[in-house]
Amino acid sequence: QLQLVESGGGLVQPGGSLRLSCAASGFTLDYYAIGWFRQAPGKERDWVSCISSSDGRTRYVDSVKGRFTISRDNAKNTVYLQMNSLKPEDTAVYYCAADRVNYGCSGLANEYDYWGQGTQVTVSS
């Protein structure tokens, strides 16, 4: 069964850090671009970041540039999202998704083939 599982969410104070993990089972992530999305209560699911399969090129939404870093460890079949300098507006459920594509990565949710169940991130004092 093809599955993505996110972990690493939690409650953190403003200015704090979290590292989210996205682990794949049933398939290898080597050939997939991976995206991170988030959905705050009452809002649509928004793209946060992605990393390509071929060359590890990364992209970020402007609001997280300089604070978040996406990376992948193909040996562990896992993608990470390091989140630093967290703000209350980063509060959301974070989802990872996999897109079978040979080059680049997309910010469009409908491009992605597989999704995880999400992990809650709450930034509050």
C-alpha positions as CSV (number, residue, x, y, z in Angstrom):
1,Q,0.0,0.0,0.0
2,L,1.4,3.4,-1.0
3,Q,1.5,5.7,1.9
4,L,2.9,9.0,3.2
5,V,3.1,9.6,6.9
6,E,3.9,13.0,8.4
7,S,5.3,13.5,11.8
8,G,7.0,16.1,13.9
9,G,4.2,18.6,14.5
10,G,3.3,20.0,17.9
11,L,2.9,23.1,20.0
12,V,5.8,25.6,19.9
13,Q,6.2,29.2,21.0
14,P,6.7,32.0,18.5
15,G,10.3,32.1,17.4
16,G,10.7,28.4,18.0
17,S,11.5,25.6,15.6
18,L,10.1,22.3,14.4
19,R,11.2,19.7,11.9
20,L,8.5,17.9,10.1
21,S,9.2,14.5,8.4
22,C,7.4,12.9,5.5
23,A,8.1,9.2,5.3
24,A,7.0,7.0,2.4
25,S,6.1,3.3,2.5
26,G,5.2,1.1,-0.4
27,F,7.1,3.1,-2.9
28,T,10.4,4.9,-3.3
29,L,10.5,8.7,-3.2
30,D,13.5,8.9,-5.5
31,Y,11.3,9.5,-8.5
32,Y,8.9,11.8,-6.9
33,A,8.8,15.5,-6.4
34,I,7.6,16.2,-2.8
35,G,5.5,19.2,-1.8
36,W,4.5,20.5,1.6
37,F,1.1,22.2,1.9
38,R,-0.7,23.6,4.9
39,Q,-4.3,24.4,5.8
40,A,-5.3,26.7,8.6
41,P,-8.8,26.5,10.1
42,G,-11.4,28.0,7.8
43,K,-8.9,28.5,5.0
44,E,-7.9,26.7,1.8
45,R,-4.9,24.4,1.5
46,D,-1.9,26.4,0.5
47,W,1.4,25.4,-1.0
48,V,4.5,26.0,1.3
49,S,7.5,24.4,-0.4
50,C,8.6,21.6,-2.7
51,I,11.7,19.7,-3.8
52,S,12.3,18.1,-7.1
53,S,13.3,14.5,-7.6
54,S,16.0,14.9,-10.2
55,D,18.3,17.6,-8.9
56,G,16.9,18.5,-5.5
57,R,15.9,22.0,-6.6
58,T,13.7,23.7,-4.0
59,R,11.0,26.3,-4.1
60,Y,9.3,28.2,-1.3
61,V,6.3,30.5,-0.9
62,D,7.5,34.0,-0.1
63,S,6.1,34.0,3.4
64,V,8.4,31.2,4.5
65,K,11.6,32.0,2.6
66,G,14.6,32.3,4.9
67,R,12.7,30.5,7.7
68,F,11.8,27.1,6.3
69,T,14.1,24.5,4.6
70,I,13.0,21.5,2.7
71,S,15.4,18.6,2.2
72,R,15.3,14.9,1.2
73,D,17.1,11.8,2.3
74,N,16.4,9.2,-0.4
75,A,18.3,6.5,1.6
76,K,15.7,7.0,4.4
77,N,12.9,7.5,1.9
78,T,12.0,10.6,3.8
79,V,11.6,14.3,3.1
80,Y,12.0,17.0,5.8
81,L,10.7,20.5,6.4
82,Q,12.8,22.4,8.9
83,M,10.8,25.3,10.2
84,N,12.6,28.1,12.2
85,S,11.5,31.4,13.5
86,L,7.9,30.2,13.6
87,K,5.1,32.7,13.8
88,P,1.5,32.3,14.9
89,E,0.4,32.6,11.3
90,D,2.2,29.4,10.6
91,T,-0.3,27.5,12.6
92,A,-2.0,24.9,10.4
93,V,-2.2,21.2,9.5
94,Y,0.8,20.4,7.4
95,Y,0.6,17.9,4.6
96,C,3.2,16.3,2.4
97,A,2.4,15.1,-1.1
98,A,4.2,13.2,-3.8
99,D,4.2,14.0,-7.6
100,R,5.6,11.5,-10.1
101,V,7.4,14.0,-12.3
102,N,10.9,13.9,-13.9
103,Y,11.8,17.5,-13.5
104,G,11.0,20.4,-11.2
105,C,8.2,20.5,-8.6
106,S,4.8,22.1,-8.6
107,G,2.9,24.5,-6.2
108,L,-0.4,23.2,-7.4
109,A,-2.2,20.7,-5.2
110,N,-3.9,18.9,-8.1
111,E,-0.6,18.0,-9.6
112,Y,0.2,15.6,-6.7
113,D,-0.7,11.9,-6.7
114,Y,-0.3,10.9,-3.1
115,W,-1.0,12.7,0.2
116,G,-0.3,12.1,3.8
117,Q,-2.9,12.6,6.6
118,G,-1.3,15.7,8.0
119,T,0.4,16.8,11.2
120,Q,-0.8,19.7,13.3
121,V,1.6,22.7,13.9
122,T,0.5,25.2,16.5
123,V,2.5,28.3,17.2
124,S,1.3,30.1,20.3
125,S,2.6,31.6,23.5
